[in-house]
């Protein structure tokens, strides 16, 4: 009877280690690329830096930060997000 709880304990420890490994791997993959994006909107300019798994994700995230700070309300935010960034630079 003593073997069964000991075996279950090892299975739980192995599962916990696997879970931590998967979480660590996915966290590191999400911040693989980092870009600085500058947006011009309604006479204002803002530059933000963001990370993402791909170039497109990082740029879109930084663009969202910029537009959030430059716009006033949801409609302006959507209009800002439809514009092209004034500059995009990869941060190493």
PyMOL Python script that loads the backbone (N, CA, C, O; Angstrom):
from pymol import cmd

cmd.read_pdbstr("""\
ATOM      1  N   UNK A   1       0.796  -1.199   0.000  1.00  0.00           N
ATOM      2  CA  UNK A   1       0.000   0.000   0.000  1.00  0.00           C
ATOM      3  C   UNK A   1       0.842   1.269   0.000  1.00  0.00           C
ATOM      4  O   UNK A   1       0.385   2.288  -0.517  1.00  0.00           O
ATOM      5  N   UNK A   2       2.022   1.254   0.543  1.00  0.00           N
ATOM      6  CA  UNK A   2       2.864   2.447   0.626  1.00  0.00           C
ATOM      7  C   UNK A   2       3.421   2.845  -0.735  1.00  0.00           C
ATOM      8  O   UNK A   2       3.775   4.005  -0.944  1.00  0.00           O
ATOM      9  N   UNK A   3       3.503   1.887  -1.666  1.00  0.00           N
ATOM     10  CA  UNK A   3       4.067   2.198  -2.979  1.00  0.00           C
ATOM     11  C   UNK A   3       3.153   3.091  -3.808  1.00  0.00           C
ATOM     12  O   UNK A   3       3.637   3.934  -4.562  1.00  0.00           O
ATOM     13  N   UNK A   4       1.878   2.923  -3.683  1.00  0.00           N
ATOM     14  CA  UNK A   4       0.942   3.671  -4.519  1.00  0.00           C
ATOM     15  C   UNK A   4       0.988   5.177  -4.254  1.00  0.00           C
ATOM     16  O   UNK A   4       1.092   5.924  -5.227  1.00  0.00           O
ATOM     17  N   UNK A   5       0.920   5.679  -3.036  1.00  0.00           N
ATOM     18  CA  UNK A   5       1.021   7.121  -2.816  1.00  0.00           C
ATOM     19  C   UNK A   5       2.382   7.681  -3.246  1.00  0.00           C
ATOM     20  O   UNK A   5       2.452   8.803  -3.748  1.00  0.00           O
ATOM     21  N   UNK A   6       3.450   6.925  -3.057  1.00  0.00           N
ATOM     22  CA  UNK A   6       4.776   7.371  -3.470  1.00  0.00           C
ATOM     23  C   UNK A   6       4.848   7.514  -4.996  1.00  0.00           C
ATOM     24  O   UNK A   6       5.435   8.468  -5.508  1.00  0.00           O
ATOM     25  N   UNK A   7       4.256   6.572  -5.705  1.00  0.00           N
ATOM     26  CA  UNK A   7       4.232   6.608  -7.172  1.00  0.00           C
ATOM     27  C   UNK A   7       3.418   7.806  -7.661  1.00  0.00           C
ATOM     28  O   UNK A   7       3.818   8.494  -8.600  1.00  0.00           O
ATOM     29  N   UNK A   8       2.285   8.047  -7.022  1.00  0.00           N
ATOM     30  CA  UNK A   8       1.436   9.173  -7.395  1.00  0.00           C
ATOM     31  C   UNK A   8       2.169  10.494  -7.155  1.00  0.00           C
ATOM     32  O   UNK A   8       2.040  11.427  -7.948  1.00  0.00           O
ATOM     33  N   UNK A   9       2.928  10.576  -6.079  1.00  0.00           N
ATOM     34  CA  UNK A   9       3.689  11.780  -5.761  1.00  0.00           C
ATOM     35  C   UNK A   9       4.697  12.074  -6.879  1.00  0.00           C
ATOM     36  O   UNK A   9       4.842  13.226  -7.286  1.00  0.00           O
ATOM     37  N   UNK A  10       5.390  11.050  -7.376  1.00  0.00           N
ATOM     38  CA  UNK A  10       6.363  11.249  -8.439  1.00  0.00           C
ATOM     39  C   UNK A  10       5.688  11.675  -9.742  1.00  0.00           C
ATOM     40  O   UNK A  10       6.234  12.490 -10.487  1.00  0.00           O
ATOM     41  N   UNK A  11       4.525  11.137 -10.014  1.00  0.00           N
ATOM     42  CA  UNK A  11       3.780  11.542 -11.210  1.00  0.00           C
ATOM     43  C   UNK A  11       3.381  13.011 -11.107  1.00  0.00           C
ATOM     44  O   UNK A  11       3.474  13.747 -12.090  1.00  0.00           O
ATOM     45  N   UNK A  12       2.941  13.439  -9.937  1.00  0.00           N
ATOM     46  CA  UNK A  12       2.559  14.836  -9.738  1.00  0.00           C
ATOM     47  C   UNK A  12       3.771  15.762  -9.843  1.00  0.00           C
ATOM     48  O   UNK A  12       3.662  16.849 -10.411  1.00  0.00           O
ATOM     49  N   UNK A  13       4.902  15.360  -9.318  1.00  0.00           N
ATOM     50  CA  UNK A  13       6.125  16.167  -9.412  1.00  0.00           C
ATOM     51  C   UNK A  13       6.552  16.295 -10.873  1.00  0.00           C
ATOM     52  O   UNK A  13       6.906  17.388 -11.317  1.00  0.00           O
ATOM     53  N   UNK A  14       6.524  15.191 -11.625  1.00  0.00           N
ATOM     54  CA  UNK A  14       6.897  15.223 -13.041  1.00  0.00           C
ATOM     55  C   UNK A  14       5.935  16.117 -13.835  1.00  0.00           C
ATOM     56  O   UNK A  14       6.364  16.861 -14.717  1.00  0.00           O
ATOM     57  N   UNK A  15       4.644  16.043 -13.524  1.00  0.00           N
ATOM     58  CA  UNK A  15       3.664  16.901 -14.189  1.00  0.00           C
ATOM     59  C   UNK A  15       3.894  18.368 -13.882  1.00  0.00           C
ATOM     60  O   UNK A  15       3.767  19.217 -14.765  1.00  0.00           O
ATOM     61  N   UNK A  16       4.230  18.671 -12.639  1.00  0.00           N
ATOM     62  CA  UNK A  16       4.517  20.056 -12.252  1.00  0.00           C
ATOM     63  C   UNK A  16       5.737  20.601 -12.966  1.00  0.00           C
ATOM     64  O   UNK A  16       5.739  21.748 -13.414  1.00  0.00           O
ATOM     65  N   UNK A  17       6.771  19.787 -13.073  1.00  0.00           N
ATOM     66  CA  UNK A  17       7.987  20.210 -13.784  1.00  0.00           C
ATOM     67  C   UNK A  17       7.692  20.433 -15.265  1.00  0.00           C
ATOM     68  O   UNK A  17       8.184  21.394 -15.857  1.00  0.00           O
ATOM     69  N   UNK A  18       6.906  19.567 -15.856  1.00  0.00           N
ATOM     70  CA  UNK A  18       6.537  19.725 -17.262  1.00  0.00           C
ATOM     71  C   UNK A  18       5.728  21.007 -17.470  1.00  0.00           C
ATOM     72  O   UNK A  18       5.944  21.724 -18.446  1.00  0.00           O
ATOM     73  N   UNK A  19       4.815  21.293 -16.572  1.00  0.00           N
ATOM     74  CA  UNK A  19       4.000  22.506 -16.680  1.00  0.00           C
ATOM     75  C   UNK A  19       4.867  23.758 -16.583  1.00  0.00           C
ATOM     76  O   UNK A  19       4.693  24.689 -17.369  1.00  0.00           O
ATOM     77  N   UNK A  20       5.787  23.794 -15.641  1.00  0.00           N
ATOM     78  CA  UNK A  20       6.695  24.938 -15.506  1.00  0.00           C
ATOM     79  C   UNK A  20       7.541  25.090 -16.765  1.00  0.00           C
ATOM     80  O   UNK A  20       7.772  26.210 -17.220  1.00  0.00           O
ATOM     81  N   UNK A  21       8.000  23.993 -17.326  1.00  0.00           N
ATOM     82  CA  UNK A  21       8.793  24.042 -18.560  1.00  0.00           C
ATOM     83  C   UNK A  21       8.007  24.610 -19.729  1.00  0.00           C
ATOM     84  O   UNK A  21       8.522  25.437 -20.482  1.00  0.00           O
ATOM     85  N   UNK A  22       6.758  24.173 -19.888  1.00  0.00           N
ATOM     86  CA  UNK A  22       5.911  24.683 -20.968  1.00  0.00           C
ATOM     87  C   UNK A  22       5.632  26.170 -20.779  1.00  0.00           C
ATOM     88  O   UNK A  22       5.686  26.931 -21.746  1.00  0.00           O
ATOM     89  N   UNK A  23       5.337  26.595 -19.563  1.00  0.00           N
ATOM     90  CA  UNK A  23       5.078  28.018 -19.303  1.00  0.00           C
ATOM     91  C   UNK A  23       6.310  28.867 -19.578  1.00  0.00           C
ATOM     92  O   UNK A  23       6.194  29.943 -20.164  1.00  0.00           O
ATOM     93  N   UNK A  24       7.465  28.415 -19.175  1.00  0.00           N
ATOM     94  CA  UNK A  24       8.703  29.145 -19.418  1.00  0.00           C
ATOM     95  C   UNK A  24       8.988  29.256 -20.910  1.00  0.00           C
ATOM     96  O   UNK A  24       9.339  30.332 -21.395  1.00  0.00           O
ATOM     97  N   UNK A  25       8.843  28.170 -21.633  1.00  0.00           N
ATOM     98  CA  UNK A  25       9.079  28.167 -23.072  1.00  0.00           C
ATOM     99  C   UNK A  25       8.128  29.121 -23.799  1.00  0.00           C
ATOM    100  O   UNK A  25       8.565  29.902 -24.645  1.00  0.00           O
ATOM    101  N   UNK A  26       6.837  29.064 -23.477  1.00  0.00           N
ATOM    102  CA  UNK A  26       5.871  29.924 -24.160  1.00  0.00           C
ATOM    103  C   UNK A  26       6.085  31.387 -23.811  1.00  0.00           C
ATOM    104  O   UNK A  26       5.859  32.255 -24.654  1.00  0.00           O
ATOM    105  N   UNK A  27       6.511  31.684 -22.595  1.00  0.00           N
ATOM    106  CA  UNK A  27       6.787  33.059 -22.212  1.00  0.00           C
ATOM    107  C   UNK A  27       7.976  33.604 -22.997  1.00  0.00           C
ATOM    108  O   UNK A  27       7.935  34.742 -23.464  1.00  0.00           O
ATOM    109  N   UNK A  28       9.010  32.829 -23.144  1.00  0.00           N
ATOM    110  CA  UNK A  28      10.188  33.282 -23.878  1.00  0.00           C
ATOM    111  C   UNK A  28       9.899  33.436 -25.366  1.00  0.00           C
ATOM    112  O   UNK A  28      10.475  34.314 -26.008  1.00  0.00           O
ATOM    113  N   UNK A  29       9.036  32.620 -25.924  1.00  0.00           N
ATOM    114  CA  UNK A  29       8.703  32.719 -27.336  1.00  0.00           C
ATOM    115  C   UNK A  29       7.870  33.965 -27.634  1.00  0.00           C
ATOM    116  O   UNK A  29       7.968  34.514 -28.731  1.00  0.00           O
ATOM    117  N   UNK A  30       7.062  34.418 -26.695  1.00  0.00           N
ATOM    118  CA  UNK A  30       6.205  35.576 -26.934  1.00  0.00           C
ATOM    119  C   UNK A  30       6.997  36.858 -27.056  1.00  0.00           C
ATOM    120  O   UNK A  30       6.545  37.792 -27.719  1.00  0.00           O
ATOM    121  N   UNK A  31       8.138  36.936 -26.455  1.00  0.00           N
ATOM    122  CA  UNK A  31       8.916  38.166 -26.478  1.00  0.00           C
ATOM    123  C   UNK A  31      10.160  38.007 -27.349  1.00  0.00           C
ATOM    124  O   UNK A  31      11.237  38.499 -27.012  1.00  0.00           O
ATOM    125  N   UNK A  32       9.997  37.326 -28.451  1.00  0.00           N
ATOM    126  CA  UNK A  32      11.121  37.033 -29.325  1.00  0.00           C
ATOM    127  C   UNK A  32      11.579  38.257 -30.115  1.00  0.00           C
ATOM    128  O   UNK A  32      12.781  38.439 -30.310  1.00  0.00           O
ATOM    129  N   UNK A  33      10.664  39.092 -30.569  1.00  0.00           N
ATOM    130  CA  UNK A  33      10.992  40.267 -31.384  1.00  0.00           C
ATOM    131  C   UNK A  33      10.555  41.527 -30.648  1.00  0.00           C
ATOM    132  O   UNK A  33       9.512  41.534 -29.993  1.00  0.00           O
ATOM    133  N   UNK A  34      11.349  42.598 -30.752  1.00  0.00           N
ATOM    134  CA  UNK A  34      11.018  43.858 -30.080  1.00  0.00           C
ATOM    135  C   UNK A  34      11.203  45.004 -31.082  1.00  0.00           C
ATOM    136  O   UNK A  34      12.233  45.107 -31.748  1.00  0.00           O
ATOM    137  N   UNK A  35      10.165  45.873 -31.173  1.00  0.00           N
ATOM    138  CA  UNK A  35      10.173  46.982 -32.119  1.00  0.00           C
ATOM    139  C   UNK A  35       9.748  48.274 -31.433  1.00  0.00           C
ATOM    140  O   UNK A  35       8.940  48.269 -30.504  1.00  0.00           O
ATOM    141  N   UNK A  36      10.311  49.381 -31.914  1.00  0.00           N
ATOM    142  CA  UNK A  36       9.861  50.708 -31.508  1.00  0.00           C
ATOM    143  C   UNK A  36       9.062  51.275 -32.675  1.00  0.00           C
ATOM    144  O   UNK A  36       9.548  51.315 -33.806  1.00  0.00           O
ATOM    145  N   UNK A  37       7.858  51.704 -32.402  1.00  0.00           N
ATOM    146  CA  UNK A  37       6.956  52.213 -33.430  1.00  0.00           C
ATOM    147  C   UNK A  37       6.533  53.621 -33.048  1.00  0.00           C
ATOM    148  O   UNK A  37       6.157  53.871 -31.903  1.00  0.00           O
ATOM    149  N   UNK A  38       6.595  54.544 -34.006  1.00  0.00           N
ATOM    150  CA  UNK A  38       6.142  55.922 -33.786  1.00  0.00           C
ATOM    151  C   UNK A  38       4.905  56.168 -34.639  1.00  0.00           C
ATOM    152  O   UNK A  38       4.846  55.780 -35.806  1.00  0.00           O
ATOM    153  N   UNK A  39       3.920  56.820 -34.033  1.00  0.00           N
ATOM    154  CA  UNK A  39       2.673  57.150 -34.719  1.00  0.00           C
ATOM    155  C   UNK A  39       2.446  58.652 -34.675  1.00  0.00           C
ATOM    156  O   UNK A  39       2.724  59.299 -33.665  1.00  0.00           O
ATOM    157  N   UNK A  40       1.937  59.209 -35.778  1.00  0.00           N
ATOM    158  CA  UNK A  40       1.480  60.589 -35.837  1.00  0.00           C
ATOM    159  C   UNK A  40      -0.029  60.562 -35.988  1.00  0.00           C
ATOM    160  O   UNK A  40      -0.559  59.877 -36.862  1.00  0.00           O
ATOM    161  N   UNK A  41      -0.724  61.308 -35.134  1.00  0.00           N
ATOM    162  CA  UNK A  41      -2.185  61.343 -35.222  1.00  0.00           C
ATOM    163  C   UNK A  41      -2.687  62.652 -34.647  1.00  0.00           C
ATOM    164  O   UNK A  41      -2.378  63.004 -33.508  1.00  0.00           O
ATOM    165  N   UNK A  42      -3.463  63.367 -35.441  1.00  0.00           N
ATOM    166  CA  UNK A  42      -4.080  64.639 -35.038  1.00  0.00           C
ATOM    167  C   UNK A  42      -3.062  65.612 -34.445  1.00  0.00           C
ATOM    168  O   UNK A  42      -3.319  66.233 -33.414  1.00  0.00           O
ATOM    169  N   UNK A  43      -1.929  65.739 -35.086  1.00  0.00           N
ATOM    170  CA  UNK A  43      -0.918  66.687 -34.655  1.00  0.00           C
ATOM    171  C   UNK A  43      -0.019  66.204 -33.532  1.00  0.00           C
ATOM    172  O   UNK A  43       0.915  66.912 -33.155  1.00  0.00           O
ATOM    173  N   UNK A  44      -0.268  65.035 -32.990  1.00  0.00           N
ATOM    174  CA  UNK A  44       0.554  64.504 -31.908  1.00  0.00           C
ATOM    175  C   UNK A  44       1.419  63.351 -32.391  1.00  0.00           C
ATOM    176  O   UNK A  44       1.076  62.661 -33.351  1.00  0.00           O
ATOM    177  N   UNK A  45       2.530  63.151 -31.724  1.00  0.00           N
ATOM    178  CA  UNK A  45       3.433  62.052 -32.047  1.00  0.00           C
ATOM    179  C   UNK A  45       3.771  61.298 -30.767  1.00  0.00           C
ATOM    180  O   UNK A  45       4.005  61.897 -29.717  1.00  0.00           O
ATOM    181  N   UNK A  46       3.791  59.974 -30.876  1.00  0.00           N
ATOM    182  CA  UNK A  46       4.184  59.150 -29.731  1.00  0.00           C
ATOM    183  C   UNK A  46       4.920  57.935 -30.248  1.00  0.00           C
ATOM    184  O   UNK A  46       4.556  57.369 -31.279  1.00  0.00           O
ATOM    185  N   UNK A  47       5.971  57.529 -29.523  1.00  0.00           N
ATOM    186  CA  UNK A  47       6.745  56.327 -29.854  1.00  0.00           C
ATOM    187  C   UNK A  47       6.654  55.354 -28.684  1.00  0.00           C
ATOM    188  O   UNK A  47       6.806  55.738 -27.524  1.00  0.00           O
ATOM    189  N   UNK A  48       6.406  54.093 -29.009  1.00  0.00           N
ATOM    190  CA  UNK A  48       6.306  53.054 -27.978  1.00  0.00           C
ATOM    191  C   UNK A  48       7.095  51.831 -28.433  1.00  0.00           C
ATOM    192  O   UNK A  48       7.255  51.586 -29.629  1.00  0.00           O
ATOM    193  N   UNK A  49       7.580  51.076 -27.463  1.00  0.00           N
ATOM    194  CA  UNK A  49       8.306  49.844 -27.731  1.00  0.00           C
ATOM    195  C   UNK A  49       7.479  48.675 -27.223  1.00  0.00           C
ATOM    196  O   UNK A  49       6.922  48.725 -26.127  1.00  0.00           O
ATOM    197  N   UNK A  50       7.403  47.617 -28.033  1.00  0.00           N
ATOM    198  CA  UNK A  50       6.639  46.436 -27.633  1.00  0.00           C
ATOM    199  C   UNK A  50       7.323  45.188 -28.169  1.00  0.00           C
ATOM    200  O   UNK A  50       8.075  45.246 -29.142  1.00  0.00           O
ATOM    201  N   UNK A  51       7.056  44.067 -27.526  1.00  0.00           N
ATOM    202  CA  UNK A  51       7.623  42.775 -27.914  1.00  0.00           C
ATOM    203  C   UNK A  51       6.522  41.848 -28.382  1.00  0.00           C
ATOM    204  O   UNK A  51       5.362  42.000 -28.001  1.00  0.00           O
ATOM    205  N   UNK A  52       6.892  40.886 -29.211  1.00  0.00           N
ATOM    206  CA  UNK A  52       5.938  39.894 -29.675  1.00  0.00           C
ATOM    207  C   UNK A  52       6.648  38.700 -30.262  1.00  0.00           C
ATOM    208  O   UNK A  52       7.863  38.730 -30.460  1.00  0.00           O
ATOM    209  N   UNK A  53       5.909  37.656 -30.539  1.00  0.00           N
ATOM    210  CA  UNK A  53       6.481  36.440 -31.113  1.00  0.00           C
ATOM    211  C   UNK A  53       6.900  36.674 -32.559  1.00  0.00           C
ATOM    212  O   UNK A  53       7.862  36.072 -33.036  1.00  0.00           O
ATOM    213  N   UNK A  54       6.177  37.550 -33.256  1.00  0.00           N
ATOM    214  CA  UNK A  54       6.501  37.870 -34.644  1.00  0.00           C
ATOM    215  C   UNK A  54       6.631  39.378 -34.791  1.00  0.00           C
ATOM    216  O   UNK A  54       6.266  40.141 -33.896  1.00  0.00           O
ATOM    217  N   UNK A  55       7.156  39.788 -35.932  1.00  0.00           N
ATOM    218  CA  UNK A  55       7.296  41.214 -36.216  1.00  0.00           C
ATOM    219  C   UNK A  55       5.932  41.893 -36.248  1.00  0.00           C
ATOM    220  O   UNK A  55       5.768  42.973 -35.679  1.00  0.00           O
ATOM    221  N   UNK A  56       4.965  41.284 -36.897  1.00  0.00           N
ATOM    222  CA  UNK A  56       3.635  41.877 -37.013  1.00  0.00           C
ATOM    223  C   UNK A  56       2.978  42.066 -35.642  1.00  0.00           C
ATOM    224  O   UNK A  56       2.353  43.097 -35.393  1.00  0.00           O
ATOM    225  N   UNK A  57       3.115  41.075 -34.751  1.00  0.00           N
ATOM    226  CA  UNK A  57       2.520  41.177 -33.416  1.00  0.00           C
ATOM    227  C   UNK A  57       3.168  42.296 -32.601  1.00  0.00           C
ATOM    228  O   UNK A  57       2.477  43.046 -31.913  1.00  0.00           O
ATOM    229  N   UNK A  58       4.484  42.405 -32.680  1.00  0.00           N
ATOM    230  CA  UNK A  58       5.188  43.437 -31.922  1.00  0.00           C
ATOM    231  C   UNK A  58       4.828  44.827 -32.422  1.00  0.00           C
ATOM    232  O   UNK A  58       4.611  45.738 -31.623  1.00  0.00           O
ATOM    233  N   UNK A  59       4.763  44.997 -33.743  1.00  0.00           N
ATOM    234  CA  UNK A  59       4.428  46.301 -34.316  1.00  0.00           C
ATOM    235  C   UNK A  59       2.996  46.673 -33.976  1.00  0.00           C
ATOM    236  O   UNK A  59       2.725  47.817 -33.609  1.00  0.00           O
ATOM    237  N   UNK A  60       2.085  45.735 -34.092  1.00  0.00           N
ATOM    238  CA  UNK A  60       0.674  46.024 -33.791  1.00  0.00           C
ATOM    239  C   UNK A  60       0.482  46.380 -32.318  1.00  0.00           C
ATOM    240  O   UNK A  60      -0.325  47.249 -31.986  1.00  0.00           O
ATOM    241  N   UNK A  61       1.215  45.715 -31.447  1.00  0.00           N
ATOM    242  CA  UNK A  61       1.122  46.006 -30.021  1.00  0.00           C
ATOM    243  C   UNK A  61       1.631  47.413 -29.712  1.00  0.00           C
ATOM    244  O   UNK A  61       0.989  48.154 -28.969  1.00  0.00           O
ATOM    245  N   UNK A  62       2.777  47.783 -30.276  1.00  0.00           N
ATOM    246  CA  UNK A  62       3.317  49.133 -30.060  1.00  0.00           C
ATOM    247  C   UNK A  62       2.403  50.189 -30.676  1.00  0.00           C
ATOM    248  O   UNK A  62       2.213  51.262 -30.103  1.00  0.00           O
ATOM    249  N   UNK A  63       1.850  49.888 -31.821  1.00  0.00           N
ATOM    250  CA  UNK A  63       0.915  50.803 -32.477  1.00  0.00           C
ATOM    251  C   UNK A  63      -0.322  51.011 -31.603  1.00  0.00           C
ATOM    252  O   UNK A  63      -0.836  52.125 -31.508  1.00  0.00           O
ATOM    253  N   UNK A  64      -0.793  49.955 -30.973  1.00  0.00           N
ATOM    254  CA  UNK A  64      -1.937  50.068 -30.076  1.00  0.00           C
ATOM    255  C   UNK A  64      -1.643  50.959 -28.877  1.00  0.00           C
ATOM    256  O   UNK A  64      -2.497  51.738 -28.454  1.00  0.00           O
ATOM    257  N   UNK A  65      -0.433  50.844 -28.329  1.00  0.00           N
ATOM    258  CA  UNK A  65      -0.039  51.712 -27.208  1.00  0.00           C
ATOM    259  C   UNK A  65      -0.021  53.163 -27.647  1.00  0.00           C
ATOM    260  O   UNK A  65      -0.558  54.035 -26.964  1.00  0.00           O
ATOM    261  N   UNK A  66       0.606  53.421 -28.805  1.00  0.00           N
ATOM    262  CA  UNK A  66       0.675  54.789 -29.324  1.00  0.00           C
ATOM    263  C   UNK A  66      -0.715  55.370 -29.543  1.00  0.00           C
ATOM    264  O   UNK A  66      -1.002  56.483 -29.102  1.00  0.00           O
ATOM    265  N   UNK A  67      -1.564  54.632 -30.211  1.00  0.00           N
ATOM    266  CA  UNK A  67      -2.896  55.146 -30.541  1.00  0.00           C
ATOM    267  C   UNK A  67      -3.741  55.357 -29.290  1.00  0.00           C
ATOM    268  O   UNK A  67      -4.551  56.283 -29.236  1.00  0.00           O
ATOM    269  N   UNK A  68      -3.559  54.519 -28.306  1.00  0.00           N
ATOM    270  CA  UNK A  68      -4.299  54.672 -27.052  1.00  0.00           C
ATOM    271  C   UNK A  68      -3.960  56.009 -26.394  1.00  0.00           C
ATOM    272  O   UNK A  68      -4.830  56.655 -25.809  1.00  0.00           O
ATOM    273  N   UNK A  69      -2.709  56.417 -26.490  1.00  0.00           N
ATOM    274  CA  UNK A  69      -2.278  57.661 -25.863  1.00  0.00           C
ATOM    275  C   UNK A  69      -2.537  58.890 -26.730  1.00  0.00           C
ATOM    276  O   UNK A  69      -2.642  59.999 -26.204  1.00  0.00           O
ATOM    277  N   UNK A  70      -2.642  58.718 -28.038  1.00  0.00           N
ATOM    278  CA  UNK A  70      -2.851  59.855 -28.941  1.00  0.00           C
ATOM    279  C   UNK A  70      -4.320  60.145 -29.222  1.00  0.00           C
ATOM    280  O   UNK A  70      -4.670  61.266 -29.589  1.00  0.00           O
ATOM    281  N   UNK A  71      -5.170  59.158 -29.056  1.00  0.00           N
ATOM    282  CA  UNK A  71      -6.576  59.327 -29.439  1.00  0.00           C
ATOM    283  C   UNK A  71      -7.442  59.677 -28.233  1.00  0.00           C
ATOM    284  O   UNK A  71      -7.050  59.533 -27.075  1.00  0.00           O
ATOM    285  N   UNK A  72      -8.630  60.140 -28.569  1.00  0.00           N
ATOM    286  CA  UNK A  72      -9.608  60.496 -27.553  1.00  0.00           C
ATOM    287  C   UNK A  72     -10.897  59.755 -27.873  1.00  0.00           C
ATOM    288  O   UNK A  72     -11.721  60.238 -28.650  1.00  0.00           O
ATOM    289  N   UNK A  73     -11.068  58.593 -27.280  1.00  0.00           N
ATOM    290  CA  UNK A  73     -12.276  57.808 -27.515  1.00  0.00           C
ATOM    291  C   UNK A  73     -12.041  56.658 -28.473  1.00  0.00           C
ATOM    292  O   UNK A  73     -11.003  56.563 -29.127  1.00  0.00           O
ATOM    293  N   UNK A  74     -13.018  55.807 -28.533  1.00  0.00           N
ATOM    294  CA  UNK A  74     -12.922  54.579 -29.325  1.00  0.00           C
ATOM    295  C   UNK A  74     -12.843  54.845 -30.823  1.00  0.00           C
ATOM    296  O   UNK A  74     -12.059  54.209 -31.527  1.00  0.00           O
ATOM    297  N   UNK A  75     -13.642  55.773 -31.308  1.00  0.00           N
ATOM    298  CA  UNK A  75     -13.661  56.052 -32.749  1.00  0.00           C
ATOM    299  C   UNK A  75     -12.313  56.576 -33.230  1.00  0.00           C
ATOM    300  O   UNK A  75     -11.810  56.143 -34.267  1.00  0.00           O
ATOM    301  N   UNK A  76     -11.727  57.508 -32.478  1.00  0.00           N
ATOM    302  CA  UNK A  76     -10.415  58.032 -32.852  1.00  0.00           C
ATOM    303  C   UNK A  76      -9.350  56.950 -32.738  1.00  0.00           C
ATOM    304  O   UNK A  76      -8.427  56.898 -33.551  1.00  0.00           O
ATOM    305  N   UNK A  77      -9.472  56.093 -31.741  1.00  0.00           N
ATOM    306  CA  UNK A  77      -8.510  55.009 -31.585  1.00  0.00           C
ATOM    307  C   UNK A  77      -8.542  54.083 -32.801  1.00  0.00           C
ATOM    308  O   UNK A  77      -7.492  53.680 -33.303  1.00  0.00           O
ATOM    309  N   UNK A  78      -9.728  53.750 -33.268  1.00  0.00           N
ATOM    310  CA  UNK A  78      -9.857  52.889 -34.449  1.00  0.00           C
ATOM    311  C   UNK A  78      -9.281  53.582 -35.687  1.00  0.00           C
ATOM    312  O   UNK A  78      -8.620  52.942 -36.505  1.00  0.00           O
ATOM    313  N   UNK A  79      -9.530  54.888 -35.826  1.00  0.00           N
ATOM    314  CA  UNK A  79      -8.979  55.635 -36.960  1.00  0.00           C
ATOM    315  C   UNK A  79      -7.455  55.667 -36.897  1.00  0.00           C
ATOM    316  O   UNK A  79      -6.783  55.539 -37.920  1.00  0.00           O
ATOM    317  N   UNK A  80      -6.918  55.838 -35.701  1.00  0.00           N
ATOM    318  CA  UNK A  80      -5.462  55.860 -35.532  1.00  0.00           C
ATOM    319  C   UNK A  80      -4.855  54.507 -35.876  1.00  0.00           C
ATOM    320  O   UNK A  80      -3.816  54.444 -36.534  1.00  0.00           O
ATOM    321  N   UNK A  81      -5.489  53.429 -35.441  1.00  0.00           N
ATOM    322  CA  UNK A  81      -4.971  52.084 -35.707  1.00  0.00           C
ATOM    323  C   UNK A  81      -4.980  51.744 -37.198  1.00  0.00           C
ATOM    324  O   UNK A  81      -4.214  50.886 -37.636  1.00  0.00           O
ATOM    325  N   UNK A  82      -5.834  52.403 -37.982  1.00  0.00           N
ATOM    326  CA  UNK A  82      -5.897  52.165 -39.427  1.00  0.00           C
ATOM    327  C   UNK A  82      -4.758  52.848 -40.177  1.00  0.00           C
ATOM    328  O   UNK A  82      -4.513  52.532 -41.341  1.00  0.00           O
ATOM    329  N   UNK A  83      -4.067  53.770 -39.538  1.00  0.00           N
ATOM    330  CA  UNK A  83      -2.974  54.510 -40.183  1.00  0.00           C
ATOM    331  C   UNK A  83      -1.675  53.710 -40.124  1.00  0.00           C
ATOM    332  O   UNK A  83      -1.485  52.854 -39.259  1.00  0.00           O
ATOM    333  N   UNK A  84      -0.799  54.013 -41.058  1.00  0.00           N
ATOM    334  CA  UNK A  84       0.529  53.410 -41.069  1.00  0.00           C
ATOM    335  C   UNK A  84       1.414  54.121 -40.049  1.00  0.00           C
ATOM    336  O   UNK A  84       1.290  55.334 -39.882  1.00  0.00           O
ATOM    337  N   UNK A  85       2.301  53.404 -39.364  1.00  0.00           N
ATOM    338  CA  UNK A  85       3.232  54.055 -38.441  1.00  0.00           C
ATOM    339  C   UNK A  85       4.171  54.996 -39.198  1.00  0.00           C
ATOM    340  O   UNK A  85       4.529  54.731 -40.346  1.00  0.00           O
ATOM    341  N   UNK A  86       4.567  56.089 -38.554  1.00  0.00           N
ATOM    342  CA  UNK A  86       5.507  57.008 -39.187  1.00  0.00           C
ATOM    343  C   UNK A  86       6.920  56.431 -39.214  1.00  0.00           C
ATOM    344  O   UNK A  86       7.699  56.737 -40.117  1.00  0.00           O
ATOM    345  N   UNK A  87       7.249  55.603 -38.234  1.00  0.00           N
ATOM    346  CA  UNK A  87       8.550  54.911 -38.259  1.00  0.00           C
ATOM    347  C   UNK A  87       8.471  53.604 -37.474  1.00  0.00           C
ATOM    348  O   UNK A  87       7.726  53.485 -36.501  1.00  0.00           O
ATOM    349  N   UNK A  88       9.245  52.646 -37.915  1.00  0.00           N
ATOM    350  CA  UNK A  88       9.338  51.338 -37.261  1.00  0.00           C
ATOM    351  C   UNK A  88      10.825  50.986 -37.182  1.00  0.00           C
ATOM    352  O   UNK A  88      11.541  51.029 -38.183  1.00  0.00           O
ATOM    353  N   UNK A  89      11.268  50.642 -35.994  1.00  0.00           N
ATOM    354  CA  UNK A  89      12.690  50.315 -35.794  1.00  0.00           C
ATOM    355  C   UNK A  89      12.785  49.094 -34.891  1.00  0.00           C
ATOM    356  O   UNK A  89      12.167  49.050 -33.827  1.00  0.00           O
ATOM    357  N   UNK A  90      13.565  48.101 -35.321  1.00  0.00           N
ATOM    358  CA  UNK A  90      13.765  46.924 -34.485  1.00  0.00           C
ATOM    359  C   UNK A  90      14.760  47.256 -33.379  1.00  0.00           C
ATOM    360  O   UNK A  90      15.822  47.824 -33.632  1.00  0.00           O
ATOM    361  N   UNK A  91      14.399  46.893 -32.152  1.00  0.00           N
ATOM    362  CA  UNK A  91      15.256  47.119 -30.991  1.00  0.00           C
ATOM    363  C   UNK A  91      15.959  45.810 -30.679  1.00  0.00           C
ATOM    364  O   UNK A  91      15.309  44.773 -30.541  1.00  0.00           O
ATOM    365  N   UNK A  92      17.253  45.844 -30.569  1.00  0.00           N
ATOM    366  CA  UNK A  92      18.009  44.600 -30.316  1.00  0.00           C
ATOM    367  C   UNK A  92      18.237  44.391 -28.860  1.00  0.00           C
ATOM    368  O   UNK A  92      18.853  43.400 -28.468  1.00  0.00           O
TER     369      UNK A  92
END
""", "prot")
cmd.dss("prot")
cmd.show_as("cartoon", "prot")
cmd.util.cbc("prot")
cmd.orient("prot")
